[in-house]
Amino acid sequence: MPNFMQIPPNPRRVEFLAFPDVQLLDVTGPFQVFASANRLFTEAGQSPPYALTVVAAVPGLIASSSGLALVAEALPMPDVALDTLIIAGGMGVNATRRDRALVEWIRCRADVARRVTSVCSGAFLLAATGLLDGRRATTHWSRCAELAAEFPAVRVEDDPIYVNDGAIWTSAGVTAGIDMALALVEADLGRVVATTVARHLVVFAKRPGGQAQFSAGLALAGRDATFDGLHDWMKRNLRGNLAVPALAEQVGMSERSFLRHYRQVTGITPARAVERVRVEAARQALGATGLPVKRIARDCGFGSEETMRRSFMRILAVPPHVYRERFPV
């Protein structure tokens, strides 16, 4: 058992905001991380570092989207001392963020909290307060484009497992809330405590790779459908010439105009788009076929295994052979 530092006698208050049709693991995953940290301290004869509570606009039994209910306390007064607010996500988040009184409560609660966080689609509820404006943030990979479109002032990143921007933390989908909670514990209590909790829960202390490795597809999302036809053509011509002159010719633009407009619409350069298209095709081949990696690299237009490996590391943060092991046929 590690020798933990003695913490102040008053534990840090951590509130988990729940609502009807909340994603159960968005609440219970991070909750268990903090609870496990508490257990380490109490077993070492020290005061627990956290005081944990689940709160909701309507207290009592809160039915999660899985059907299992949580018991929630009433929302505290906005000026009650608070260390960390954790906003869960789930199927009910869209209805919940239309509750103006709750959104205002979150905004006021953020004024007294040391930090405010969201798990998964809880980012939509947090964004509704305006607290994410001008900040980096993430959410479940399947809703990143939606979050960016609805809240253009938010700098949405679609790959990180979690993002820390000042006093605001956001995490990717579902189990990513556990990763974020471990990072919060590490920030509070040090790496030894966070690593010990991770070992107890049998999870990575720091998960290898981002959430892009779990997504259904590396979307080339833009504000409109201007280049959808070009993207389809790229997917059909992976082994062909996908240099800027060829792409510009395909859409009937000058190279200079194409480069400018493409980046304005998609947010990335054509070269990065080509790389994403090829990685996505290779990823599907790795997961759905038993073809050798060398053959897949050639078929997807990389030219060599090493080029494909570098692209996988850049976009998915895992090499091709590890991706295939994690997502086998």
Summary of the structure (lengths in Angstrom):
residues: 329
radius of gyration: 22.4
end to end distance: 41.2
largest distance: 72.2
contacts: 1090
relative contact order: 0.09
helix: 47%
strand: 15%
